[in-house]
Amino acid sequence: MDEKTNEFINQYMKVYLAQMDSAVKVSKILTEHSQDKILNGDKIICGLVYRLMVPMTEEEINDSMNYAEELINPEDSEEEEEEPDNYLEENDFEELEKVSHKIVSNQCNCDICMKVRVCLLNYNSHECSDPLAQRFKSAIEHTCQEHLVII
């Protein structure tokens, strides 16, 4: 591949990783605001849906892009390797159960939790504005279909 193609793929990967990083952060907030405090498949999907439908702030973009850059180019990072704040431990989540169910969101009334509920209500009619968003939505739909989750 030529240099321009490599740069395009590199940037595309960074943006996708940044979006996933941000979605995981939202999922962790949903977990912290839930009664059971367990990161499960529903909370992960809720984080993905939120990130698809709610644009990142400038600060979120910078944080997530920096994290993606460190993942792609770890030798460029000046910091010693340490666990990032959004690192998930193996025991922080439940395995997704393949039981058909409607996605469950928590009932917290903070801004993020309320927006998640609105996003879930509007998800099926959401039209993506660009190819990357469409790929993100397709990945959510595939995951839901695979794990029998109804949004």
trRosetta pair geometry for C-beta under 8 A, 3 or more apart (Angstrom, degrees):
i j d omega theta_ij theta_ji phi_ij phi_ji
1 5 4.3 -115 -178 88 109 130
1 6 5.4 134 110 -55 120 84
1 9 7.7 6 157 -2 163 139
2 5 5.1 94 57 10 73 104
2 6 7.1 -136 100 -5 37 91
3 6 5.6 -56 -148 37 32 113
3 7 6.3 33 155 -20 67 106
4 7 5.7 -53 -147 36 31 111
4 8 6.3 34 153 -20 64 105
5 8 5.7 -53 -149 35 31 113
5 9 6.4 29 155 -15 65 106
6 9 5.9 -57 -147 39 30 109
6 10 6.1 33 153 -22 65 109
7 10 5.5 -54 -146 37 30 115
7 11 6.3 28 156 -17 65 106
8 11 5.9 -57 -148 38 28 108
8 12 6.2 31 153 -21 64 109
9 12 5.5 -53 -144 37 31 115
9 13 6.3 33 155 -20 64 105
10 13 5.9 -55 -150 35 27 111
10 14 6.5 29 152 -21 62 106
10 72 6.7 113 -157 -179 87 149
11 14 5.6 -53 -148 34 33 114
11 15 6.4 32 155 -18 66 104
12 15 6.0 -54 -150 35 29 109
12 16 6.4 25 153 -15 63 109
12 132 7.4 -158 -148 -98 85 118
13 16 5.7 -58 -146 40 31 110
13 17 6.0 29 157 -17 67 109
13 68 7.5 167 125 -178 71 115
13 72 6.3 119 109 -95 122 130
14 17 5.8 -57 -144 41 28 109
14 18 6.1 31 155 -22 64 108
14 65 6.3 47 162 -145 109 76
14 68 4.3 119 -154 132 67 131
14 69 6.3 31 -132 -70 121 63
14 72 6.1 -61 -83 -16 87 149
15 18 5.6 -54 -146 35 29 113
15 19 6.4 29 154 -19 63 105
15 65 7.7 -5 -95 -104 51 92
15 68 7.5 121 -43 159 15 174
15 132 6.4 -33 118 -152 131 158
16 19 5.8 -54 -150 35 30 110
16 20 6.4 28 152 -16 64 106
16 132 6.9 -136 -79 -156 84 111
16 135 7.9 -46 -109 99 117 130
16 136 7.8 -169 -130 -79 83 97
17 20 5.6 -55 -146 39 33 111
17 21 6.1 39 153 -24 66 105
17 64 7.8 173 114 169 68 89
17 67 7.5 -146 136 106 104 88
17 68 3.8 134 92 -122 115 105
17 71 5.8 -145 -179 61 153 145
17 72 7.2 -172 18 -44 161 102
18 21 5.6 -50 -146 34 31 115
18 22 6.4 29 155 -16 63 105
18 61 7.0 42 165 -150 138 54
18 64 3.6 101 -163 135 83 104
18 65 4.8 2 -101 -75 143 53
18 67 6.8 132 -110 62 68 95
18 68 4.4 -66 -57 -27 79 138
19 22 5.8 -55 -149 38 30 110
19 23 6.3 33 151 -21 64 106
19 51 5.7 131 -174 156 81 129
19 56 7.9 -129 -108 -37 67 131
19 64 7.1 93 -55 159 25 147
19 132 7.9 161 -22 154 157 116
19 136 6.5 -75 137 -105 150 139
20 23 5.5 -53 -146 35 33 114
20 24 6.4 36 153 -21 65 102
21 24 5.8 -54 -153 33 30 111
21 25 6.7 32 149 -20 63 103
21 64 4.5 163 79 -139 121 92
21 67 4.9 139 -144 92 164 142
21 68 6.4 -130 -11 -56 138 85
21 86 6.3 103 -165 89 83 158
22 25 5.5 -50 -151 32 36 115
22 26 6.6 36 150 -18 65 101
22 51 5.3 133 102 -121 103 126
22 56 5.8 -70 -135 -97 164 124
22 60 5.6 68 -121 176 125 111
22 63 8.0 113 -87 85 90 102
22 64 4.6 -34 -50 -85 97 147
23 26 5.7 -52 -152 35 35 111
23 27 6.4 39 148 -21 65 105
23 44 7.8 60 144 -168 104 63
23 47 4.3 112 177 138 71 97
23 48 4.7 42 -160 -88 141 52
23 50 7.1 149 -127 65 74 90
23 51 3.9 -85 -82 -6 87 150
24 27 5.4 -51 -148 35 35 116
24 28 6.5 38 152 -21 65 102
24 44 7.7 -4 -109 -130 63 83
24 47 6.4 91 -84 145 18 154
24 86 5.6 102 107 171 116 121
24 88 7.0 -110 -168 -39 124 120
25 28 5.7 -52 -151 33 32 112
25 29 6.7 34 149 -19 63 102
25 47 7.6 152 62 -153 43 127
25 64 8.0 -113 -3 -83 135 105
25 86 5.3 -62 -80 -113 83 131
26 29 5.6 -52 -152 34 36 113
26 30 6.4 38 150 -19 66 103
26 46 7.5 -134 129 115 108 80
26 47 3.9 152 85 -135 99 87
26 50 4.9 -153 167 79 158 141
26 51 6.1 -163 10 -51 145 95
26 112 6.4 -161 -143 -168 89 127
26 116 7.6 153 170 -81 117 115
27 30 5.6 -51 -149 36 33 113
27 31 6.4 37 150 -22 64 104
27 39 6.3 71 148 -143 105 107
27 43 4.9 107 -157 140 84 89
27 44 4.9 26 -126 -102 147 46
27 46 6.8 131 -105 70 74 85
27 47 3.2 -64 -53 -35 84 148
27 48 7.8 23 -60 -26 115 67
28 31 5.4 -50 -150 34 35 116
28 32 6.4 35 152 -19 66 103
28 39 6.8 -22 -100 -93 57 127
28 47 7.9 56 1 -94 54 145
28 86 6.7 -144 -12 -139 151 81
28 88 7.8 -145 -81 -88 111 96
29 32 5.7 -53 -148 37 33 111
29 33 6.2 18 156 -7 66 112
29 112 5.5 2 121 103 143 159
29 113 7.8 -135 130 -56 101 82
30 33 5.9 -66 -144 47 28 103
30 34 6.3 39 153 -38 65 106
30 43 4.6 178 100 -148 126 101
30 46 5.6 116 -106 92 170 133
30 47 6.4 -132 6 -62 131 91
30 105 7.4 -81 -150 -150 125 79
30 106 6.1 165 -168 9 81 120
30 112 7.3 -122 -67 128 75 115
30 113 6.5 134 -113 -99 75 84
30 116 6.5 75 -95 -65 123 169
31 34 5.7 -50 -147 18 30 116
31 37 6.2 68 166 -158 81 42
31 38 6.7 -121 -146 86 103 16
31 39 4.4 -32 -92 -78 146 76
31 43 5.3 75 -64 -179 82 163
31 92 8.0 42 174 173 167 95
32 37 7.0 33 -115 -126 33 81
33 106 5.6 158 110 93 92 156
33 108 4.0 -38 167 -35 121 163
33 110 6.3 -110 -118 20 149 127
33 112 7.8 163 -3 78 156 109
33 113 5.5 -118 117 -66 154 134
34 37 6.1 -175 77 -62 89 34
34 38 7.4 -81 92 37 136 57
34 43 7.0 -84 -35 -87 146 130
34 106 4.3 -132 -100 -85 77 137
34 108 7.5 -93 -74 -24 42 116
35 106 7.1 165 -7 -134 75 109
38 93 7.2 113 174 -132 74 38
38 94 5.7 38 162 -24 122 109
39 43 5.5 -113 -145 75 58 139
39 44 7.0 74 175 -53 92 89
39 88 7.0 -105 83 -139 165 122
39 92 5.2 21 29 144 129 84
39 93 4.0 -60 93 -95 100 83
39 94 7.3 177 87 9 52 69
40 43 5.5 97 53 12 62 100
40 44 7.3 -118 109 -4 34 93
40 93 6.4 152 -88 -161 34 79
40 94 4.5 -6 -107 46 90 110
40 96 7.4 124 179 -95 75 59
41 44 5.5 -56 -147 36 35 112
41 45 6.2 32 157 -16 70 106
41 94 7.4 -80 -14 83 78 89
41 96 3.7 80 -71 -108 138 94
41 97 7.4 -141 11 24 137 60
41 147 6.1 -135 -174 154 154 159
41 149 6.8 -144 133 -69 121 143
42 45 5.8 -56 -147 40 30 108
42 46 6.2 34 152 -22 65 106
42 103 5.1 150 -139 -155 95 78
42 104 5.0 -1 -168 50 163 75
42 105 7.3 -148 158 -73 112 48
42 149 7.1 179 -94 -137 71 132
43 46 5.4 -49 -143 36 33 115
43 47 6.4 38 153 -21 63 102
44 47 5.7 -53 -153 34 31 113
44 48 6.6 30 150 -17 64 105
44 93 7.5 39 -49 -138 121 138
45 48 5.5 -53 -148 37 35 113
45 49 6.2 35 153 -19 68 105
45 103 6.0 -112 92 -123 134 134
45 140 6.6 111 -148 -151 85 94
45 143 6.8 -169 -99 108 103 127
45 144 6.5 92 -133 -79 141 93
45 149 6.2 -155 -53 132 170 159
45 151 7.3 -140 154 -83 128 109
46 49 5.7 -53 -144 38 31 110
46 50 6.2 36 154 -21 64 106
46 103 6.8 156 -64 169 88 128
46 105 5.5 127 -110 -104 141 96
46 116 5.0 35 -179 -164 110 126
46 119 7.9 118 -159 79 69 122
46 120 6.9 -32 -120 -66 85 116
47 50 5.7 -51 -145 36 29 114
47 51 6.3 25 157 -16 64 108
47 116 8.0 -27 -75 -114 39 122
48 51 5.9 -58 -146 39 29 107
48 52 6.3 33 153 -23 64 106
48 136 7.4 -169 -175 176 96 96
48 139 7.7 -117 -169 99 140 102
48 140 5.1 171 127 -97 130 110
48 143 7.9 66 54 49 169 150
49 52 5.6 -53 -150 33 31 114
49 53 6.3 2 162 2 65 115
49 116 7.2 94 84 -149 107 75
49 119 5.1 144 136 134 102 122
49 120 6.2 67 125 -81 158 66
49 123 5.6 -42 -150 -101 124 126
49 140 6.3 113 -74 -148 73 152
49 151 6.8 156 -91 -135 145 140
50 53 6.5 -80 -147 49 23 93
50 54 5.4 -22 177 20 69 120
50 112 7.1 36 -153 -167 151 85
50 115 6.4 84 -134 113 103 103
50 116 5.0 -42 -76 -99 117 79
50 119 5.4 174 -94 26 54 167
51 54 6.8 -61 -107 54 22 83
51 56 7.6 16 -146 -62 82 94
51 136 7.7 -110 104 179 99 141
52 119 7.7 128 66 -168 89 128
52 126 7.2 88 127 139 115 156
52 128 7.8 -64 -174 -101 104 97
52 133 6.4 114 -155 -156 82 87
52 136 5.3 178 -103 121 101 124
52 137 5.8 107 -150 -76 145 79
52 140 6.7 -60 -41 -26 150 149
53 119 4.5 161 61 -132 147 110
53 122 7.1 126 -146 88 152 111
53 123 7.2 -101 -51 -99 142 69
53 126 5.8 -86 -99 -123 110 148
54 115 5.8 46 -76 162 146 136
54 119 6.7 -76 -31 -77 100 132
56 60 3.9 -133 -167 94 101 121
56 61 4.8 132 111 -58 128 78
56 64 6.9 -83 -140 19 158 139
57 60 4.7 97 49 6 75 102
57 61 7.0 -136 93 -6 40 86
58 61 5.7 -54 -150 34 30 113
58 62 6.4 28 154 -17 64 106
59 62 5.8 -55 -147 37 31 110
59 63 6.2 28 156 -16 66 108
60 63 5.9 -55 -143 39 29 109
60 64 6.0 18 163 -10 66 114
61 64 6.2 -65 -142 45 23 102
61 65 5.8 20 162 -16 64 114
62 65 6.0 -58 -138 40 24 107
62 66 6.2 26 160 -20 62 108
63 66 6.0 -59 -152 35 25 110
63 67 6.5 24 152 -18 62 107
64 67 5.5 -51 -147 36 35 114
64 68 6.3 36 153 -19 66 104
65 68 5.5 -51 -145 38 34 113
65 69 6.2 40 152 -24 64 104
66 69 5.5 -51 -148 34 31 115
66 70 6.5 32 153 -19 63 104
67 70 5.8 -55 -153 35 31 111
67 71 6.6 32 150 -20 64 104
67 84 6.4 76 -132 -141 111 155
67 86 7.5 5 -133 36 156 129
68 71 5.6 -53 -150 34 35 112
68 72 6.3 23 156 -11 68 109
69 72 6.0 -61 -144 42 29 103
69 73 6.0 -30 175 39 67 104
69 76 7.1 -73 157 82 97 134
70 73 7.1 -76 -122 68 20 65
70 74 6.2 53 176 -103 63 59
70 76 7.6 -132 -109 73 51 92
70 77 4.8 54 -130 -75 93 130
70 84 8.0 139 89 -76 145 128
71 74 7.1 1 -142 -63 17 87
73 76 4.1 20 134 10 116 121
73 77 7.3 148 108 -27 75 79
74 77 5.7 -42 -162 14 47 117
74 81 7.6 19 -169 -91 121 104
79 82 7.0 -75 148 18 114 103
83 87 4.4 -88 -173 20 97 159
84 87 5.0 131 60 -40 71 93
88 92 4.8 -132 -166 63 83 141
88 93 6.5 13 179 -19 130 116
89 92 4.5 112 58 -26 78 106
94 97 7.7 -20 137 -28 114 92
96 147 4.8 -50 158 -133 132 141
97 147 7.7 97 82 -169 35 100
98 147 5.7 -117 -104 -146 68 57
98 148 5.6 91 -168 13 65 118
99 148 6.4 -143 101 87 16 133
100 148 3.9 -89 -87 169 64 121
100 149 7.9 -163 -141 -72 46 26
100 150 7.1 45 -174 -23 82 107
101 104 7.5 -26 142 -27 120 98
101 148 7.1 73 13 120 60 93
101 149 6.5 -19 68 -118 72 60
101 150 6.9 -142 110 24 29 92
102 149 7.9 88 -144 -168 17 61
102 150 4.7 -49 -102 76 59 106
102 151 7.9 125 -157 -102 68 12
103 120 6.3 -140 86 -139 128 129
103 144 7.8 -55 -57 -123 117 114
103 149 5.5 57 -70 180 89 106
103 150 6.6 -142 -14 80 76 48
103 151 5.3 12 4 -103 133 59
105 113 7.2 148 165 -165 108 79
105 116 5.4 173 -145 120 137 115
105 117 5.3 -173 94 -85 153 77
105 120 6.0 -144 -33 -16 138 155
106 113 5.8 -63 78 -145 99 124
107 113 7.7 40 122 160 10 133
108 113 3.9 104 78 22 98 176
108 114 7.9 -106 102 -41 68 69
109 113 6.7 -76 -66 80 8 120
109 114 6.0 39 -154 -60 50 110
110 113 5.0 81 55 16 81 105
110 114 6.9 -156 85 -6 35 91
111 114 6.1 -63 -147 39 24 107
111 115 6.2 21 158 -18 63 111
112 115 5.7 -58 -147 38 29 110
112 116 6.4 36 153 -26 64 102
113 116 5.6 -46 -150 27 33 116
113 117 6.9 33 152 -17 61 100
114 117 5.9 -53 -157 33 36 110
114 118 6.6 33 148 -15 66 105
115 118 5.5 -54 -148 39 37 112
115 119 6.1 41 152 -23 68 105
116 119 5.6 -54 -147 36 30 113
116 120 6.4 33 154 -21 64 104
117 120 5.8 -51 -149 33 31 112
117 121 6.6 32 152 -19 63 104
118 121 5.7 -55 -152 35 33 112
118 122 6.3 7 158 1 67 114
119 122 6.1 -72 -143 51 28 95
119 123 6.1 58 154 -65 67 88
119 126 8.0 18 -160 -64 74 142
120 123 5.6 -20 -144 -19 30 120
120 151 5.9 -137 -152 -168 80 90
122 125 5.8 -73 -167 54 66 98
122 126 5.9 89 134 -58 86 92
123 126 5.5 -42 -152 -1 33 121
123 151 4.9 -55 82 143 152 134
124 151 6.8 169 -54 98 88 103
126 137 7.1 -160 98 -114 116 137
128 131 7.9 99 130 -93 129 13
128 133 3.8 174 -156 108 108 108
128 134 4.1 177 80 -69 158 70
128 136 7.7 152 -118 52 134 93
128 137 5.5 -131 -60 -4 127 139
129 133 5.8 50 44 32 67 154
130 133 5.0 94 57 11 74 103
130 134 7.1 -137 100 -6 39 91
131 134 5.4 -55 -146 37 35 114
131 135 6.4 38 154 -21 68 101
132 135 5.7 -50 -150 33 34 111
132 136 6.4 37 149 -21 64 105
133 136 5.4 -52 -149 35 34 116
133 137 6.3 34 152 -18 66 104
134 137 5.6 -51 -145 38 33 110
134 138 6.2 37 153 -21 65 105
135 138 5.6 -53 -146 37 31 114
135 139 6.4 35 153 -22 64 103
136 139 5.8 -53 -152 32 29 112
136 140 6.7 31 149 -18 62 103
137 140 5.6 -51 -151 34 36 113
137 141 6.3 34 152 -17 67 106
138 141 5.6 -54 -146 39 32 111
138 142 6.2 35 154 -21 66 105
139 142 5.7 -50 -144 35 30 112
139 143 6.4 32 155 -18 63 106
140 143 5.8 -58 -151 37 29 111
140 144 6.3 27 154 -18 65 108
140 151 7.9 27 150 -41 114 150
141 144 5.7 -54 -145 37 31 111
141 145 6.2 31 156 -19 65 107
142 145 5.8 -57 -147 38 29 111
142 146 6.1 30 154 -21 65 109
143 146 5.6 -55 -144 37 29 112
143 147 6.2 -4 166 9 66 112
143 149 7.5 -10 122 38 78 126
144 147 6.5 -74 -140 54 23 88
144 148 7.9 -97 169 79 56 5
144 149 4.2 -99 -143 72 76 94
144 150 7.1 116 178 -81 117 22
144 151 6.1 -58 -123 -24 156 100
145 148 7.7 27 -173 -74 26 35
